[in-house]
Amino acid sequence: MMNVFPEVKKNFGFGMMRLPMKDNDVDYDQVSQMVDLFLENGFNYFDTAHGYIDGKSEMAVKKCLTSRHDRSEYSLTDKLTGSYFNKEEDIRPFFESQLKACGVDYFDFYLMHAQNAREFEKFKKCRAYETALELKKEGKIHHFGISFHDKADVLDRILTEYPQIEIVQIQFNYLDYEDASVESGKVYRVCEKHNKPVLVMEPVKGGSLVNLPKEAQEIFDALHGGSNASYAIRFAAGFPNIRMVLSGMSSLEQMQDNISFMKDFKPLDDKEQEAVRKVTEVFSHLQMIPCTSCHYCVEENHCLKKIRIPDMFACMNKKKIFNDWNQNYYYSNVLTSGDNGKASDCIQCGGCERVCPQHLPIRSLLKQVAKEFE
């Protein structure tokens, strides 16, 4: 683990993107228990963004963390997302609204969110980087960084143009490490080249590395060791330039499991590394949709037809993995119930694709979903 930012304890962070829900709201009681357990076990890094859970993530930060614990007990990261500003003058008021929403006077880390080639040009045009650096001089941001979703050469350009960047958050897991579309390994090596510590998001790829195909599950079961999530998170945390691995935990049980193997972290041994390699091979034959269920396509884009895109892709993947007829029932009676649109209702506007961090061809994938389930 790269030993930087001493105010951050350990190498495991609480990503507040997929919090437990009760009806249509966050289960604040359970989140408070999770926050307390996290802090009690010596961890203190929390990550949020305004768009997470339609703004409810920042509300949960205030209700469950900042209003209940002293400011010295935690490090908090928030992000500037491109969909919330159109000009330079929009940025400061939005930033101040985030501080208020989270109930703090400063952010320990503030990231330019979901940077790719297109977003970077918008951020430059609106002087977003310069504004964030000014806020840092004023003490309202302690550390300045980016979260990144694009090819390695784009990251190299951003880090060259803005060497003031202190930390980079990237998607990094054993399935994406050698993937040509995500380039996790190459992106990580660009961070090494520029000597930038790394924050890891999606270590279990939105849950895809938790619920495994039978053949893959048998490989990990033969180790007689930890959970599927433990192998994925420990894989990511074992790289020397990685400062922090985030997990978007959605239950107290998930947090208890993650704490059990991250409190006294040990990298994967040779036998476990070989098992991960074999599991990766199993996935390579399944041709799954590489969606991480970030929900940007529905929360940032607000799909006009109310199509539950990530859930449909998860449904499609589960049918490929388990060949489960229940997925047909789930599609017809849950995903498309009420005013939720069917995959075939897509009007091909492309709004979802413009905000997808994975750059997925969502419109054509929805046609595949419609063909499978309708």
N, C-alpha and C positions, 0 to 999 in steps of 0.2 A: 504494500500500500504506500502510495506517495504521501510523505509526512509534511503536509502543508495545512494552513488554516487551523492552527491549534485550538481555536475556540470550538471547532467541530469535534465531537467525541466519537470515536470508533469509525467504522467504515460502512455503516448501514443506515439508510434514511427512510422516513415515513412519507411516501408519496400520497398526497391526499386527493387523488383523482378518482378513486373507485371506493368511496366510503360506503359502509353499510347503510341501507335505506330502510325506512319504515313507511309504507304507503308511498307517497310521492315526495317525502322529505328525508333528510339525513337523520339517521338514528343517533341523535346527539348523546344519549346516555351511553350507548356502546362505544362511540368514538371517544368520549371522555375516559372511559375505562382503558381503551387502547392507548390513548395519550399518556395516561398515568403509568401504565405498565411499561411503555416504551422508555419513559424518563427514569423510572425506578431501576431499569436494567442498564443504565449508563449510556443510553443513546440520546441524541438531542437535536437531530437535523430533520426539519419538516419542510416539505415542498408543496406549493400550491400555485394556482393561476386563476385569473378572474373567470375564465370560461369553463373551468372544471365544474361539472354538475350544475351548469347554468348559474354560476355565481354562488352556489351553496357551499362550495369548498372553502372560500374565504370566510363565509359566515361561520362555518364549523371551526376554522382556525381561531376565530375570536371567542366563540362560545365554549370551546372545549380545551383550548390551549392558553391563549394570551390573557383571558380574563381570569384564569384559574391558577396560573403559574407565574413566578417572577421572571422578568425579562432576561435575567442572567442564566436561566435554566435551559434555554433553547436557542437554536439558530434557525432562522426562517428565511425561506427563499420564495420570491414571487417573480412574475414575469410580465414583460410588455408584449402584448399580442397585437399583430398588425390589424386585425379586424376592429379594434377599438380606437383607432386614430386615422385621420386622413391628412393631417398637416401637423407641422411642428408644434403649433399652439395648443393642439389637443392633448399633448403628452403629459405635461405637468399636472393639469387638472385630473387626468385619469390616474396618474401615479398617486396623487394625494387621496383620491377616492379609494385606492387600494390600501393605503396605510390605514385609513379610517375603517374600512371594511374588516381589516385584520386586527384592528385595535392596537397598533404599534406606532412608534415615532420614526422607526427606520427599519429597513430590511437588511439582514446580514448579507444576503446575496440577491442580486436583481439581474435577471437574464433576458436578453433579447430572444423572444420566443419563436420556436419553429422556423429557424432560419434556413432558407434555401436560396437558390439563385434569384428567384423572383421576389421573395420577401426582402432579401438583402437590399435590392435596388430601391424598394419602397422605404425601408428604414433609412437608407442613406439620403434619399431625396428629402425626407422629413427630419433629417438630423437627429434621429432617435439615439444613435450611439453617442453623439456629442452631448445630447441632453442628459442621458444617463450618467455620463462622466462628470457633468456639472453637478448632478445630484450627489454623486459620490464625494466631490470636493466639499459639498455642503454638509456631509455627514449623514445624509438620509439613505445612502447606500454604502455598505462597507466593502462589498466586493462586486465586481462587474463581470458578467459572463454572457454566454449564449447557450441556447439549446438548438440542436442542429439536426436537420433531416434532409440530406442530399448527398451527392457524390463527394468523394475525397478531394477532388480538384477544386470544388467550390469552397470547401472548408479551408483549404490551403490559401486561397485568395483572400478570404475574410480575415484569417489570422495574420496574413501579411499586411493587409491594409489597416488593421486595428490591433497592433501588438499590445495595446493596453488591456485586452481581454485577459482575465485572470483564470478563467475556468470554462470548460466546455462540457455540456451535457449531451450525450449521444445515445442512440439506441444500440444496445450491445447485448447479445446473447449467443449461445452456441449454435443456434440455427441460422442466424444472420451473419455469423463471423466471416464465412467465405461466400455469402450470397452476392451474386453479381449486381442485383438491383439495389441492395441496401449498403453493401460495402462496409460493414461494421469494422472488419479487420483493417482495411485501408484507412478508414476515417480515424480509427484509434492510432494508427501509426503516424498520421499527420499531426495529431495532438502531441505525440512523442517528439516529432521533428521540431515543433515549436515550443517544446517544454511546457505544455499546458496540462495541468491535472484534469482528470476526467471524472464527471458524474455520469453514472449509468442509469438510463431509463429502460423500461421493458426487458428486464433480465429474464422474465418468464414469458415474454412475448404475448402480453395480454391474457395470460392463462393457458395459452396453447401448449406450453411445456409442463403443465400440471396434469391435464387430462390427456394421457398418451394413448396411442394405438396399442393394441394387445402385444404385438411383437416388441415394441419399444419398452412397454411396461415390464415385460419379462426380463429384459436386459438389466434394468435398475433393480428389480426384485432380487435378482441373483447376487447382488452386492450385499444384501441383508443389512442395509444401512439406513440412510435418511429418506426424507420425502422427495418427490420429484422436484418440488420447488427448491429444495436444498441444493441439489446438484446444479441447477441452473444458476442460482444466485452465487454459489461458491465458485462456479466457473468464471463468472464475470469479475468477482471480487479478487480473484487470484492474479490478475495482471498488475505489474508493478506501477504503472502510471495511473491506476484507478484509485481515486480518493474516496469515492462513495458509490454504493449501489442502492438505488431507490426501489422500494417495493410498494405497489399500490394495493395495500391490504384492505380487504372488505369485510373482515370479521375478526373478532378477538382470537378465535382459534388459529387463523392464518398468522396473526402476529405472534402468538405463543410459539408456533412452529418455527417461524423465522428467527425469533430471538434465541431459540434453543441451539441453533447452529451458528449464529452470528455473534453471540455474546463472547465466545472464545473462538474466534475464526481460525479455521485451518483450510488451506487451499486443497483442491482435489489432488489425490495421490495418483500414481500412474495407472492403477487399475480403474479408478473412477474416470480418469481422462479417456481411457480406452472405451469405457462404457458410453460416455458422452459421444464419442466418435461414431460408435455403432448406432446409437439412437438417431443421430443426424442422418445417417445413411437410410434408416427406415423412413424418415420424413421425406427424403429426397425422391422417393418413389410414389408418394401420395398425391403430389400436385395440389396441395392445399392453397386456399386463398390466404396470402400473407397479411391479413388484417390484424391489428393489435387492439381493436376495440377502444380506440381513443375517443371516439364519438365526435371528432371535429366535423365530420361530414353531416351530422345532424344537429349538433349544438352550435357550432360556429356558422354553419351554412343555412340552418333552418330549412330543411328540405320542404319544398312547396307541397309535395304529395304525402308528407309525413311517413316516408318509407323508413323502416327501422333497419338501415343498411348494415351496421355492424352485427346486429343480432341475426340477420339473414345470412351473412357470410359465416358466422359461427355455426348456424344451423346446417349450412352446406358442408362445412368442414367436419362437423360431428357425424354427418351421414357417411362421409368418405371414410372416416376413421372407424366407426362402429357399425356401419351399414344398418342403422337403426330406423325402423319404420316410424318410431315415435316422433322423429323429426318432421315427417310429413304432417302428422297431427298438430304438432307445435306450430308449424308454419301456418296452417289453415285456420287454427282456432285461437292462437295467441298473437303471433306476430302481425297478422293482418286483420285482427278484430277491431271493432269500433271504427274510429276514423283513421286508422293506420293504413297506409297504402300498400298494395301488392307490388312485387318487383316489376311486374309488367305495366304498372302505372307510371313508371319513370318517363318524364317528358324530355329527357336528353338535354337538360339545360347546362349540365357540366359544372354547376356550382360546387358539388361535392368533391369533384376531382381537383378543383383549384385549391382546396384546403387540406387535402389528404397528405399527411406527412410521408406516407409510403408510396405516393405517386401511383396509386392503383388505378387501372382502367375501370372505374366503378360502373360506368354505364354498360359496358359490354359484359361485366361480371354479373350485373343484375339480370341481363338477358339469360345467362346460364342458370341463375337461380330460378327464374320464371319457367324455364324449360324443365328443370328438375322437379319443381314442386307444384306447378300449375297445369 
